[in-house]
Amino acid sequence: MFTSDHKFKNTDLVYSITVNDLQNEAASCLGRTLTTNEIIVIQDLLSDGIGETISFIYDAIFSELPNRL
């Protein structure tokens, strides 16, 4: 997380999901680790899912933003 004195660059990541994150979720949900092919499929599914819903995510974020300041 960033602190309030951070100077943002346009290339700074705001959120990311690592392979380790995926593996932890897979262990919890599936009881096993993911294969390379499964991770590739998940990349595509995340891209499709986030791409289709990003406007809803932004709407929710910007609606909540004033309540968090």
N, C-alpha and C positions, 0 to 999 in steps of 0.2 A: 504494500500500500504506500501511497505517496503521503507526504506531510504537506501542510499548508504553505510551506516556504519553497516547495519544489518548483522549479522553472520547467514547465512542460515544453517538449519539442513535438512537432506534428507527427513524428515517428514513434513516440512513446506508446507502448502497449497499455491499454486500460484493463484488459481482462484476457486471460489465456487458459487453455485447458491442455495440460501436459499428458504425455503417454502415461506417466505415473498416476495422474488423476484417473485416467481411463482404467488402468489396471486395478487401482483400488476399488473403483465402482464395480468392475467386473468380478473381483474377488467377493465383494459383498453381495452382488445380485446373482452371479452365476456360480460362485464357489470355485472359480479358476481364473487363470490369467488368459489374456487374449492372444491370438496368433497375429502375425504380421498382416495377413489377409483381412482378418477381422478389424484391425485398426484402420486399414485403408478404407474398408466399407464404412466404418464409423465416421471417418473424415468426410466422406461424401454425404452421409446422412446428416451430420452436423451442419455442413455447408448448406445443404438443401433446406433443412429445418430452420436454421437461423436466417437464411436468406429470405424465406417466405414470411417469417414472423418478426423481422427486425423492426418494422414500423410500429408494431404493437409493443415491443419491448421499449423502444424509445418513448412512445406515448406514456407508458407506465412510469418510466424513469423521470421524465420531465414533469409529470403530474405530481410525483412524490418529492421532487427536488426541493420545492419551497418549504416542505415540512421538515426537512433535514438540515436546513441552514440556521 
